[in-house]
Amino acid sequence: MKIVALILLITALITSAAFPQSPAGKAQTGKAPASASVAAPAAGGQKPVASVIQIMSAMMIPASEAVFDAAADPPKNDEAWKKAEYNTLIVAEAANLLMMPGRAKDNGEWMKGARNLRDAAEAAYKAAAAKNSDTLTDISNNKIYPICEGCHKTYLKR
């Protein structure tokens, strides 16, 4: 039930955030958010290209849903376990992307949440690699989900 509620909440919030209203009240579509590529390259040469919303839509939501699904209904074969591993890695790396200068919302709670999400996803990867469904379920339900939910409560405009 938690997964369904999270999916519905995220879908509603992303839809409203992805199509902001223009001053005339008409939805703006077909344009990337202004924050998508405004940052200059960081010292190491990294430069944000996608916005936070785009990372969430393209990477985080599909990968986290797959992790939640694997936690709810454990993989039954090596191919399914490998898919769970890859999705945990996507969540971890997407969390790294959320910490990049030009994308991070602040150096406090945002960074703490993103680091915690990355670390939880890395632990979930280790559980999936070991084909340990109990640990994967525990991490998914008691670490990844609450971290996501806490961030959404703090940073998503309602």
HUTA-V686494 format. One line per field, one symbol per residue. ss: DSSP state (A for helix, B for strand, O for the rest). Layout:
ss: ???
//
This chain:
ss: OAAAAAAAAAAAAAAAAAOOBOOOOOBOOOOOOAAAOOOOOOOOOOOOOOOAAAAAAAAAAAAAAAAAAAAAOOOOOAAAAAAAAAAAAAAAAAAAAAOOOOOOOOOOAAAAAAAAAAAAAAAAAAAAAOOOAAAAAAAAAAAAAAAAAAAAAAAOOO
//
